Amino acid sequence: MNNQSQQDELARLTQYANATGTSVVTSTANLDIKDSILADMHHWCKKQGDIAVLNSGVILSSNPASRDIQNIKTALLNKGLRPGRVYAATQDLISLLLANSVGENDDIGEQEISDRQQYLRNLVSEAIIRNASDIHIQVRRNKTTIRMRSHGTLSTYAEWTQKLGREIAAVAFNKETDHATSHFNPLVPQDASMPLEINGRDVRLRLASVPAHGGFDMVFRILTTGHEDLLKLSELGYTEKQVSLIADAVKYPHGAIIVAGPTGSGKTTTLASCMEMIDPIRKLYSIEDPVEKVVEKATQVPVNTDKTDRSFASMGRAALRMDPDVIILGEMRDEDTASVMVRASITGHLVLTTVHTNSATGIITRLMDLGVSSNLLSDASVLRLLMFQRLIAKICPHCSIPLSESTKHIPHLSSWQTVFPVMSAMRAKGPGCDKCDNTGVQGRTVIAEVVWIDDKGREFIQRGDTLGWDQYLKEQGFESYQMHAITLAKSGACDPLDVEAVVGKLAITIDGGKFDYRSV
Ligand SMILES: [Zn+2]
């Protein structure tokens, strides 16, 4: 459109606006942020080409004096919708609004929608094969560009027509996300979570979009591909003895198994691995915030901590009414959840949960803080197994060096004599190599302790005597997580300095907590 005809158009629209006491709308910036084309009227508006009916009922037209305006008002009233004011708008704006809007069923048929849904799945499936973390859909006036980010680098995957890009974006948002109640609107930023089943696996994506000049961008972030293998407890770093204790505990019909540890110590992963060990004929309800890993045998119930009727405790109580065998409470963080744990155990369910503490026996203190009485805690049906874990770096075996060759370690060797009488197999972190990205480290492993609650243990709990209990456990051959870490250092799997950083000074740890000032 040349300048003269633009001016003519504006003059004509302004004349209408002045006559009706309204104004001329020339850009999306003048519109309410929620406003997009009303889905019900989408098909009709597209056919007319010069009218846009917005969600709010407002009617924009580049031909506001036309008879169609009255027709559309009648059509809206027939649908039970209240027509809003009529505004004069430039044809450019109307075209932009129409180009960026996609109706639900009127623009493309049901068959086409399911075609597009399949197209979307193929795209995501292709991204997973390419190990991509994100899919970028860039829709502009004349084309759609699809790019994928793999190993941090973005590369172009395909070019589509603008129409296909718009349709895929709309079908993804309207049909596949948990926001299916609202409509995709390319003129405002939107985000939603998108669960897709692809080749029999549950894939979770995060969908986000922003408006852009001449179109919009939509990005799918792939959160889980369903291909992540759930690691066995032994692969996480639990010892053979510990795994066999846990395997026994999950066979019991009732009682609680509690995994403790600081934030970021991998409790959730351990919990999921424990769930995997439970007999599949038992009915599992897992209350999680949020659902991180898909565990097929469990009914996973998401928590919403903003709403009291969807908290851990209320979802736990709801799950108890569903005739479960096993209840998994993602985290025990308040009195309410602790009481659900106790009630579930006492009423004959196996319960798995996690809590923040600094040792396995410290779980008892924490539960008392959460209002559970020592009488309940020492009840034979309540506690079965207490676990505690932390994570420690594993040495890269390709570049590690003998302890005696590490200048960093040599000054410590004499004070470590009592802890490590034989040091020949021990290793120190090396300078780094191409196998470990020059870090000297190859992943992390669990250091853990597992306490089976026996009758004697229940007596200590009843009396609140944690020190006496610790002493008793040592006499019974119990291995603390500190001992687990020392064993790993002895075998050369972990650096003794890393062990000290996690469990404290080794000479003190081993000597029953007696600090020797002469050793400093
Ligand atoms: Zn290395």
Residues whose N, C-alpha, C, O or C-beta is under 5 A from the ligand:
A	BS01	ZN	C396 H398 C399 G432 C433 K435 C436 G440
